Amino acid sequence: MNNYKNKEISEIIKSWSDNSNYPIDHPQKIIDTFADALTEIYAVPEIQNKTATNEEYITIYNKIMLNPIFDSHPIGFIWREDSQEFLEDIASATSMADNIFETVETKNAYLISLAVAFKKSAPKALKDTDFEQASLIIYEKIFSIENPNFSYTDLSKNITDDYSHLDDGQALAFQIQYHRWMILNKNILPETSYMRNRFINIVIRKNFPKHTPNPESKTETSYSESHQKLKLEIMGHMTKGLEDKKSEELNKWVASFVNNVMLVYYGFYKWDKLRGDFYQVIDLEKSQFGIKLPDQYEDNLEEFSKYIKIKDN
């Protein structure tokens, strides 16, 4: 992201209108919605007088801009029925991530919304292969945003994955499919990524509680059993049919993933949606938070062991 101090809000909003050929119902209304949010951002005194640091700007920007993306102004997409035209529309829709939004968090929040929305609103006559190709376009866009310096040399492209889990367009299914696609097509699972952290947050809400003694109570614990069950579940989703991809790197990634789920679920760390990461809880009532949860396997395991003692670590 470029330094906000070098930008004029009027020029930014004008550029949106110059690139408004999106497959969206009432595109100008959507642009106006995000323009209102940006105007609110630039009205914050520290930004208006340009004393905010770039990091402070990002925090303020995410706090205000994420709301119209996720909540009050869902984007209505309009797709053409021809397969090739539909995929062109998907590509055009993904370009909105770069044309309007500034941060990794807002770009990916929009793309996740797109990934869920297109499956619900796409023409009924389209084939499954059209949906798969549309998902690949979105996957590639998200990956390029999170890994701008990644080298594509000697990579296999668009390997087919027959594994399907919760194939209903919902957030958990999208996260699993995206990360499996990374294993197949990019051969990496980044330690640090906004998508990985959203995945953790979704599992905390939807999956991990069923592995605890009592989903209604966090005080009833069986750390070792819960850790092992979730680890087996996530490893199953990530590697089913990909046995040759089971590596030490993947095992470490899944182990850190499960550690992070438990640290946040039991309140030792807290998800900060504005910064897209997890931070140590010092005083929840006073909103005081410490270090970011370590990503590297050894550091992550050491931090996990400070709070939770289990046998299978």
C-alpha positions as MATLAB code, in Angstrom:
seq = 'MNNYKNKEISEIIKSWSDNSNYPIDHPQKIIDTFADALTEIYAVPEIQNKTATNEEYITIYNKIMLNPIFDSHPIGFIWREDSQEFLEDIASATSMADNIFETVETKNAYLISLAVAFKKSAPKALKDTDFEQASLIIYEKIFSIENPNFSYTDLSKNITDDYSHLDDGQALAFQIQYHRWMILNKNILPETSYMRNRFINIVIRKNFPKHTPNPESKTETSYSESHQKLKLEIMGHMTKGLEDKKSEELNKWVASFVNNVMLVYYGFYKWDKLRGDFYQVIDLEKSQFGIKLPDQYEDNLEEFSKYIKIKDN';
ca = [
       0.000    0.000    0.000;
       1.285    3.450   -0.923;
       1.670    6.174    1.694;
      -1.778    7.671    2.280;
      -0.198   11.115    2.726;
       0.572   11.226   -0.999;
      -3.068   10.684   -2.001;
      -5.986   13.055   -2.529;
      -9.394   11.606   -1.689;
     -11.083   13.269   -4.675;
      -8.615   11.656   -7.082;
      -9.059    8.243   -5.453;
     -12.852    8.319   -5.769;
     -12.664    9.595   -9.346;
     -10.447    6.648  -10.284;
     -13.147    4.293   -8.982;
     -15.693    5.746  -11.383;
     -13.205    5.501  -14.239;
     -12.932    1.737  -13.583;
     -16.582    0.916  -12.862;
     -17.248   -1.707  -15.533;
     -18.132   -4.373  -12.984;
     -20.902   -7.038  -13.203;
     -22.750   -5.331  -10.368;
     -26.312   -4.147   -9.929;
     -26.200   -0.340   -9.554;
     -22.371    0.016   -9.598;
     -22.451    3.745   -8.894;
     -24.463    3.114   -5.732;
     -21.759    0.692   -4.543;
     -19.036    3.192   -5.420;
     -20.900    5.886   -3.506;
     -21.131    3.585   -0.492;
     -17.384    3.016   -0.406;
     -16.774    6.703   -1.162;
     -18.778    7.574    1.961;
     -16.608    5.175    3.971;
     -13.399    6.658    2.558;
     -14.660   10.180    3.295;
     -15.259    9.093    6.886;
     -11.713    7.696    7.047;
     -10.148   10.919    5.771;
     -12.242   12.944    8.221;
     -10.465   11.312   11.177;
      -8.346   14.150   12.632;
      -5.055   12.218   12.632;
      -5.521   11.366    8.970;
      -6.880   14.749    7.999;
      -3.817   16.499    9.391;
      -1.560   13.653    8.155;
      -0.029   12.888   11.552;
      -1.138    9.230   11.597;
       1.487    6.671   10.695;
       0.824    4.314    7.796;
       0.119    1.510   10.299;
      -2.384    3.701   12.162;
      -3.985    4.608    8.850;
      -4.399    0.914    7.997;
      -6.088    0.215   11.350;
      -8.507    3.127   10.911;
      -9.089    2.245    7.265;
      -9.936   -1.394    8.051;
     -12.196   -0.462   10.964;
     -14.375    1.724    8.747;
     -14.089    0.077    5.324;
     -14.719   -3.523    6.425;
     -18.258   -2.658    7.548;
     -19.735   -1.899    4.111;
     -17.928   -4.925    2.672;
     -19.287   -7.458    5.143;
     -22.372   -5.990    6.713;
     -24.689   -3.222    5.678;
     -24.191   -3.051    1.894;
     -23.948   -6.507    0.302;
     -22.920   -6.342   -3.346;
     -25.456   -7.624   -5.858;
     -23.718   -9.294   -8.809;
     -25.195   -9.733  -12.290;
     -23.662  -12.510  -14.392;
     -23.958  -13.260  -18.107;
     -25.122  -16.780  -18.968;
     -22.513  -17.761  -21.554;
     -19.640  -19.671  -19.911;
     -16.835  -17.557  -21.334;
     -18.675  -14.309  -20.623;
     -19.398  -15.472  -17.084;
     -15.689  -16.091  -16.453;
     -14.899  -12.678  -17.914;
     -17.395  -11.213  -15.446;
     -15.683  -13.050  -12.572;
     -12.299  -11.667  -13.634;
     -13.800   -8.179  -13.857;
     -15.306   -8.571  -10.385;
     -11.956   -9.627   -8.901;
     -10.311   -6.493  -10.343;
     -12.470   -4.439   -7.990;
     -10.262   -5.672   -5.133;
      -7.295   -3.693   -6.465;
      -9.223   -0.802   -8.006;
     -11.059    0.211   -4.823;
      -9.573   -1.377   -1.710;
      -6.152   -0.595   -0.249;
      -5.270   -3.223    2.358;
      -4.803   -6.992    2.328;
      -7.654   -7.285    4.835;
     -10.212   -5.344    2.777;
      -9.144   -6.809   -0.569;
      -9.514  -10.364    0.747;
     -12.709   -9.611    2.666;
     -14.247   -8.469   -0.608;
     -12.906  -11.494   -2.516;
     -14.253  -13.901    0.120;
     -17.659  -12.245   -0.225;
     -17.374  -12.629   -3.988;
     -16.441  -16.318   -3.663;
     -19.566  -17.008   -1.610;
     -21.892  -14.737   -3.598;
     -21.156  -15.978   -7.105;
     -22.173  -19.554   -6.305;
     -25.508  -18.350   -4.985;
     -26.291  -15.938   -7.815;
     -24.712  -17.563  -10.890;
     -26.952  -18.595  -13.827;
     -28.409  -22.073  -13.361;
     -27.350  -23.213  -16.833;
     -23.627  -23.012  -16.011;
     -21.630  -26.218  -15.589;
     -19.654  -27.349  -12.533;
     -16.473  -26.766  -14.523;
     -17.465  -23.098  -14.883;
     -17.795  -22.802  -11.113;
     -14.423  -24.508  -10.621;
     -12.749  -22.157  -13.086;
     -14.359  -19.142  -11.411;
     -13.046  -20.307   -8.035;
      -9.546  -20.665   -9.512;
      -9.651  -17.068  -10.721;
     -10.517  -15.908   -7.194;
      -7.924  -18.211   -5.585;
      -5.203  -16.813   -7.835;
      -6.190  -13.261   -6.994;
      -6.149  -13.865   -3.232;
      -2.832  -15.692   -3.478;
      -1.210  -12.891   -5.480;
      -2.364  -10.328   -2.904;
      -0.906  -12.288    0.006;
       2.230  -13.450   -1.815;
       3.263  -10.586   -4.127;
       6.865  -11.801   -4.387;
       6.086  -15.460   -5.025;
       7.956  -17.027   -7.958;
       5.783  -18.958  -10.412;
       8.734  -20.670  -12.102;
       8.277  -24.396  -12.834;
       4.882  -24.683  -11.147;
       2.122  -27.016  -12.245;
      -1.049  -25.083  -12.944;
      -4.681  -25.830  -12.204;
      -4.359  -29.367  -10.868;
      -7.800  -30.910  -10.447;
      -8.903  -31.702   -6.900;
     -11.889  -34.021   -6.588;
     -12.197  -33.620   -2.824;
     -15.302  -31.671   -1.834;
     -16.262  -30.661    1.676;
     -19.395  -28.677    2.572;
     -19.741  -27.734   -1.077;
     -22.283  -25.015   -0.342;
     -20.221  -21.874   -0.813;
     -19.937  -21.198    2.888;
     -16.860  -19.770    4.548;
     -15.406  -22.992    5.992;
     -15.697  -24.845    2.695;
     -14.060  -21.955    0.857;
     -11.135  -21.870    3.300;
     -10.508  -25.618    3.030;
     -10.724  -25.574   -0.756;
      -8.418  -22.557   -1.017;
      -5.723  -24.081    1.197;
      -5.885  -27.458   -0.574;
      -5.501  -25.585   -3.859;
      -2.345  -23.966   -2.474;
      -0.890  -27.365   -1.575;
      -1.597  -28.710   -5.063;
      -0.796  -25.722   -7.222;
       1.711  -23.674   -5.241;
       3.292  -26.303   -2.971;
       3.265  -23.880   -0.048;
       1.210  -23.117    3.040;
       2.333  -19.682    4.253;
       2.912  -19.408    7.985;
       1.506  -15.905    8.007;
      -1.534  -15.012    5.962;
      -4.854  -13.263    6.372;
      -6.666  -16.252    4.855;
      -5.021  -18.690    7.276;
      -6.055  -16.516   10.215;
      -9.655  -16.215    8.994;
      -9.657  -20.008    8.601;
      -8.606  -20.366   12.246;
     -11.355  -18.007   13.356;
     -14.011  -19.938   11.422;
     -12.882  -23.265   12.901;
     -13.068  -21.743   16.394;
     -16.719  -20.921   15.821;
     -17.858  -23.908   13.779;
     -15.644  -26.936   14.397;
     -13.575  -26.933   17.540;
     -16.451  -26.798   20.096;
     -17.723  -30.226   18.984;
     -14.371  -31.688   20.051;
     -14.646  -30.348   23.615;
     -16.325  -32.165   26.541;
     -19.117  -29.585   26.615;
     -19.572  -27.137   23.706;
     -21.615  -24.899   26.003;
     -18.805  -24.506   28.542;
     -15.158  -23.577   28.058;
     -14.387  -24.473   31.670;
     -14.876  -28.191   30.986;
     -11.687  -29.180   29.192;
      -9.871  -32.198   27.879;
      -6.979  -30.506   26.163;
      -5.139  -33.568   24.875;
      -8.239  -35.251   23.460;
      -9.605  -32.065   21.916;
      -6.239  -31.197   20.378;
      -5.853  -34.642   18.828;
      -9.400  -34.755   17.428;
      -9.160  -31.357   15.778;
      -5.684  -32.139   14.437;
      -6.974  -35.327   12.809;
      -9.984  -33.509   11.354;
      -7.971  -30.655    9.833;
      -5.270  -33.015    8.554;
      -7.993  -35.137    6.965;
      -9.484  -32.184    5.128;
      -6.123  -30.866    4.022;
      -4.622  -34.146    2.809;
      -7.472  -36.489    1.797;
      -6.490  -37.848   -1.606;
      -3.182  -36.010   -1.389;
      -1.208  -38.589    0.564;
       1.960  -37.769   -1.365;
       1.667  -34.197   -0.097;
       1.900  -35.203    3.568;
       5.180  -33.679    4.583;
       6.907  -32.457    7.693;
       6.086  -28.906    6.616;
       2.376  -29.649    6.308;
       2.297  -31.481    9.641;
       3.942  -28.507   11.351;
       1.515  -26.114    9.682;
      -1.512  -28.091   10.866;
      -0.037  -28.421   14.378;
       0.433  -24.639   14.649;
      -3.037  -24.134   13.201;
      -4.610  -26.322   15.910;
      -2.490  -24.676   18.623;
      -3.756  -21.277   17.540;
      -7.367  -22.422   17.511;
      -7.080  -23.551   21.121;
      -5.152  -20.492   22.344;
      -7.825  -18.185   20.962;
     -10.808  -20.384   21.878;
      -9.756  -20.533   25.530;
      -9.078  -16.794   25.707;
      -5.295  -16.634   25.918;
      -5.167  -14.789   22.586;
      -7.780  -12.694   20.836;
      -8.607  -12.271   17.133;
      -8.275   -8.688   15.955;
     -10.292   -8.459   12.747;
      -8.931   -4.991   11.989;
      -5.346   -6.256   11.854;
      -6.278   -9.760   10.730;
      -4.233  -11.513   13.402;
      -4.194  -12.792   16.999;
      -2.770  -10.923   19.994;
      -2.006  -11.961   23.561;
      -4.719  -10.985   26.026;
      -3.385   -8.895   28.920;
      -6.585   -7.272   30.153;
      -9.699   -7.974   28.090;
     -11.893   -5.439   29.932;
      -9.393   -2.647   29.226;
      -8.695   -3.939   25.693;
      -5.006   -4.338   26.481;
      -3.199   -6.768   24.221;
       0.403   -7.896   23.991;
       2.475   -9.701   21.385;
       1.194  -11.188   18.146;
       0.829  -14.964   18.230;
       4.073  -16.423   16.800;
       3.791  -18.070   13.388;
       6.993  -20.106   13.177;
       6.475  -23.674   14.387;
       9.059  -23.800   17.186;
       8.104  -20.377   18.602;
       4.435  -21.211   18.256;
       4.819  -24.506   20.113;
       6.776  -22.818   22.901;
       4.091  -20.161   23.313;
       1.313  -22.778   23.268;
       3.056  -24.791   25.986;
       3.055  -21.789   28.318;
      -0.719  -21.942   28.557;
      -1.869  -25.435   27.632;
      -0.259  -28.706   28.711;
      -1.097  -31.724   26.580;
       0.498  -35.117   26.085;
       0.701  -35.145   22.277;
       2.966  -32.136   21.989;
];
